Amino acid sequence: MDRKLTLLIDEKVCRELRFLVPKRKMSKFVEEALKKRIEQLREDDPVAKGFQMMGKDRQREKEADEWSEAGIAEEF
């Protein structure tokens, strides 16, 4: 579902955008640029990086699985 959004953009950037991108393609252009930037922000997120590193640590994952399975077995 598409949503309408009102943004304030620097005048020079706006002029360049209008000059370089056809009017009917502007929304798609901005959306794709934002998607790329959002992905960069996610990759730079220290919390996400920490979870990725933890997920790659096979020994830690094995120990966490063993710990969680032991905890479940004790409750039942």
C-alpha positions in Angstrom: 0.0 0.0 0.0 1.4 3.4 -0.9 1.3 6.3 1.5 1.5 10.0 0.7 4.3 11.8 2.5 5.2 15.5 2.6 8.9 16.3 3.0 11.0 19.5 3.1 14.0 19.3 0.9 16.8 21.7 0.4 16.0 23.9 -2.7 19.2 23.0 -4.5 18.6 19.3 -4.0 15.0 19.7 -5.2 16.1 21.5 -8.4 18.7 18.8 -9.2 16.1 16.1 -8.5 13.6 17.7 -10.8 16.2 18.2 -13.5 17.6 14.7 -13.4 14.5 12.5 -12.6 11.4 12.6 -14.8 8.3 13.8 -12.9 6.5 10.4 -13.2 9.5 8.5 -11.8 10.3 10.8 -8.9 8.4 8.8 -6.2 10.1 5.6 -7.2 13.5 7.2 -7.3 13.1 8.6 -3.8 11.7 5.3 -2.5 14.7 3.3 -3.8 17.2 5.9 -2.4 15.5 5.7 1.0 15.5 1.9 0.9 19.3 1.8 0.2 19.9 4.3 3.1 17.7 2.4 5.5 19.6 -0.8 4.7 22.9 1.0 5.4 21.5 2.2 8.7 20.4 -1.3 9.7 23.9 -2.7 8.8 25.5 0.1 10.9 23.2 -0.6 13.9 25.5 -1.9 16.8 22.7 -4.0 18.3 22.0 -5.7 15.0 25.7 -6.3 14.5 26.0 -7.8 17.9 23.1 -10.2 17.2 24.7 -11.1 13.9 28.0 -11.8 15.5 26.3 -13.9 18.2 24.4 -15.9 15.6 27.7 -16.7 13.8 29.3 -18.1 17.0 28.4 -21.7 16.7 29.7 -22.7 20.1 27.7 -20.0 21.9 24.6 -21.0 19.9 25.1 -24.7 20.9 25.4 -23.7 24.6 22.4 -21.5 24.4 20.3 -24.3 22.8 21.4 -26.7 25.5 20.6 -24.2 28.2 17.2 -23.4 26.8 16.3 -27.1 26.4 17.4 -27.8 30.0 15.3 -25.0 31.3 12.2 -26.3 29.4 12.7 -29.8 30.7 12.9 -28.7 34.3 9.6 -26.8 34.1 7.6 -29.9 33.0 
